[in-house]
Amino acid sequence: MNHQDCRCELLAGSEVGHVTICESCGQVHLTLQYMTLRFEAGAFRALAEMVGRAQNRLNCATTDATMVPVPVAAASVVLSKSLN
């Protein structure tokens, strides 16, 4: 299916971008300024979960100066396990 054939419904939007879902192909489109990333719904859910965890850690960092960062290699293992 050609992307021009997509019929998208807005799921959420803000000043940084928007998220739509295509009624034709079922892909979720994440648009940030001039860039659009297309995901299968499950992959988008995994991304949203990861970003939510990161936001929680950032929120904790503002109140807890002892927060220890997770190495990138460890974070990628967590992501790959969540996608399986």
Secondary structure as UniProt FT lines:
FT   HELIX           3..5
FT   STRAND          8..14
FT   TURN            15..16
FT   STRAND          17..22
FT   TURN            23..25
FT   STRAND          28..32
FT   TURN            33..34
FT   STRAND          35..39
FT   HELIX           41..63
FT   TURN            65..66
FT   HELIX           72..83
//
